[in-house]
Amino acid sequence: MRVFVTGATGAIGRPLVGRLLAAGHEVTGASRSPAGLDRIREQGAAAVRADALDPDDLRRVVVEASPDVVIHQMTDLGAADGAANGTLRRVGTRHLVDAARAAGVRRIVAQSISWAYRPGDGPADETVPLDPTSQQPRAGMVDAVRALEETAAELPEAVVLRYGLFYGPGTWYAPGGAIARALAGDPEARFLGSLRPDSAVSSFVHVDDAARAAVAALAWPPGPVNVVDDEPAAAADWLPALARALDVPAPEPVRAPRPTDGPDWPRGASNALARGRGWAPERPSWRTGFATQLDD
């Protein structure tokens, strides 16, 4: 199968390109930088320079590659700039879907997130609607996710992967990453002061498990699928465990609950649908997964 990958040099893109090639697919990876193009070629894939915010440029390279499927792994997370990432989700996805349609592509596998669901009690499955909140900055994030998913669904075979929080090489949670620096007290760390071991629930997924799901999704039915590990957890549990794994100080526990604690608090996600399709995380829990990052 001919596969065109955007975000091919990102935290998921790198293991994804390797797994696609190992599975016998013909891969073209896109990057905006010469260094990124070199990394793609070093893995054995074809490399093309493309800017997702330039519709004509993106259309040209996708049409020339003539893929059977497009995999959308584009993010703009390096500076933790939510507005820039939102623009890429809305505008970049629009350009990619238009380029795919021009190339006659029917199938897209697109990266989404599992923490945009309507708040509620217990892990969310894919039948739970996205959060209708009007409170910023969450509303802007959810609106961008909704735009990404609706735009991708314009293609007849759109699989939307709602990933958990990424950890592993190249992520914020890896040794030396943004979260690790914040926990270590780096005064320039973007997240310093915002990491609270409270009752807010999150779901995680290792980037290699996320890449495995993207390869499997080449044959999945259309629609959204949560790609998360087996254990949604409160920050009060996972944040101290991450700090221990990284050998950095843990934040002080939050002794008084926030006013929003309870059934309306962030809830994590269920991976039952993905498991039913044959995918299972090789790192089923962050409890052991955080520590293995040191060996990745």
N, C-alpha and C positions, 0 to 999 in steps of 0.2 A: 504494500500500500504506500502511496506517496503522501507524506505528511508534512505540512507546513506549520512550524512552531514559532509563535511570537513569544517574547520573553524567554528566549532559548538560553540566555546566559544568567538567568535569575536563580534563586535558591531552589526552585522546583525545576526550572528549565534544564539545568545542567544534568541532574540524574535522569530526567525524562528523556533527553536526547540520547543518552547512553542506553537506556532501556529500550527505546524504540529501535535503535540500530541493532541491538542484540536480538530483538524479536524479528529481524529481517526486513524492517520497513526502510523505505528510501526517504531520508529526512532532509528538509531544508529549514535551517534556523535563521531567524532574523535578529539583527542587532543594529543599534545606532552608532556604535563605535568601532574603530579599527581593532582595538584590543578584543572586543567581544567577538568580532568576526574570526579573529585568530583562534579564540578558545573553541568556537564551534567547529572550525576546520580540524583542530587538534583532536577532537572527539571522533572525527571521521564523517561528519555531515557536510552537506553543502551549506554555504553561508551567503546571505544577502544583506546588504545595508538597507534598512527601512526605518522610517519614522511614522509611527502610528497616527500622529497628528497631522500628517501630510497625506490627504486622501489619494492624490494622483500617484505619489511615490509608492504608497502601499498597494494600490490597485495594480500598478505595473509589475511589481515583483511577485505578487500572488498569481497573477495571470501567467507570467512567464514560468513560474514553478509548476503550474497546472496540477495542483494537489488533488487527492481524493478526499482529504479531510484537513481541516484547519484546527489547530489546538491553540487556544487563547490563554496564555499564562502571563500576560502583561500586568505589571504593577509599577507604581512609582513610590516606593517606600523608603528609599535610602535616607531621606531627610525627615521621615515621619511627617510628611506634608499631606494632610488629609485632603486639602483642596486639589492639589496636583493629582493625587491618586483618583479622586472623584472625576476629574476631567478625563483621565485616561479611561476610566470605566465607562463614562458616557460617550465621549467623542471618539476615543480610540476604538471602542467596540463598534460604534456606528461605521467607522471607516473600514474596519476589518470585515464586517458582515457584507458591506457593499462590495468590497474587493472579492470576497469569497463568491458572492452571487455572480459577479462579472466573470469569474473563472469557472462557473458552472458547478461549484461545490455545494453539496446538499448537507453535509455533516460538519458540525462544529462541536468541539469539546471546550467549554469555557470555565475559567476560574471564577468562582464566587465565594461567599463566606457563610459560615453557619451561625454567626452571632447577630444577624439582622432580623431574627424572628420576633413576632409579637411576644412580649413577656408573658410568663405563665408558670404553672407548677409542673415541674418535671422536664426531662429532656424533650426537645421539639423534634417531631418527625417532619417529613416533607409536606404533609397536609396542612401544617400550621402556616398561616399567612405571614408575610413580612410585616414588621412593626409599622403601624400607621402614625407613629408619634410625630408631633410637630416641634418637639424640643430639639434645639441645636446644641451641640454639633451632630448628635445622632441622626437627626432627620436628614441632614445633607448626605450622610454616609448611606443611610438606607435608601434614599431616593436614587443615589448613583448605582447602588446594587440592583435596584428594581429596573433602572434603565438598561443596565448591562444584560440582565436576564431576559427582559422583554425584547431587546434588540437581537440577542443571540437566537431567540425562539422564532424569529422571522425565517430562519432556515428550517427546512422540514425535519431535519434530524439533529436537533440541538440537545446536547447533554450538558447540563450545568452542574458542576461539582462544587458543592458548598463545603469548603474546607474548614477544618478547625484552625486554631492558632498554630502557626508553623514553628517547629523547633528543629534543630539540626544544623548542619553546616550552612553558613551564609545567612542565618536568621538573627533576629533580635535576641533570641534566647540562647544562642550558642556562646561558648566562651569568647569573650572579647566583643560580643554584640551589644546593642544599645541597652537592652534590659540588664545585662550583666554589668555594664559600666555604671548604670544608674544604681544598682544594688551595691556596687563597690564605692559609691559616694562621689563619682565623677561630677564635679560642679557643672560641666558642660553637657551632661547627658540629658537628652530630651525628656526622659521619663522620670527624672529625679523628683521626688515628692508626690508622684501620682501612683506609686505602687503601694497598695494597701492590702494586707492579708485579712480581707473581710469575707462576707458570705456570697459575693457575686460569683456565679458559676460559669466556668468556661469549659470548652472542649478543645483538645489539642490533637495534632497529628504530626508525625515526623515527616520531613520533606521526601524521604525515599518512599514511604508508604503513600504519600500524596502522588508521587510520580507513578507508582505502580497502578494506582486507581485511574490515572489519566490514560495509561496504555490500555487497561481493561475497558475503559469507556469507549474505545473505538468500536466496540461491538455491543454496547448497552443500548436499550431503548431510550428514546428522547425523554427529557424531563429533568428535574432537579434531583440530586442525590447527595446526602450528607456523607462527607468523607472525614471521619473523626475516629479517635481511638475509643476504647471501650469504657472509659471512666471519666465522665464529666465531673468536675471538682470545683469546690469553692477556693477562692484565692487564699483563704486561711489555711488550706491544706497544701496547695501546689506551690505557693510562693516560698514558704520556708524550705520545701524540698528542693526547689530550684537553687536557692541560695546555698544549701548544703552541697549540692552537686557541683556548683561553680566555686565553692570555697570562698564565698563572700558573705558579709553580714546580712542577716535576715532583718526585714523591717519589723518594727515593734507591732505586736498584735493590736488590732482595733478592738478596744474593750466595749465601746458602746455601739450598738447596731445603727446603721444609717436609717433614716426614716423610711426609705424605700425597701428595706429588707422584707422578705416575705414572698408570697406567691407571685408578685409582680417583678421580682428581681431577675436578672439575666439567668438563663436556665440551662445552657449547654444544648447538645443535640444528640440524637440517636443514630447509630450506624446500621440499624437493622436492615434497611433496604439495600445498602451496599453489600452487606454480608449475604443477603439473599441472592445477590447476583454473583457471588463467588469471590468477592474481595474480602480480605480480613487483614487488619494491621499486624505486621510482623513485630511492632512495638505496641502491644495492646494497652499499655498504660504509661503515662508520663512518670509514674513512680519509679519505674526502672529505666524508662527512655531518657530522662534528663541526665542520668549518670552515664549512659552509654555515649552521650555526645562527646565525651572526652576521648573516645576511641574512634569517632567517625573520621 
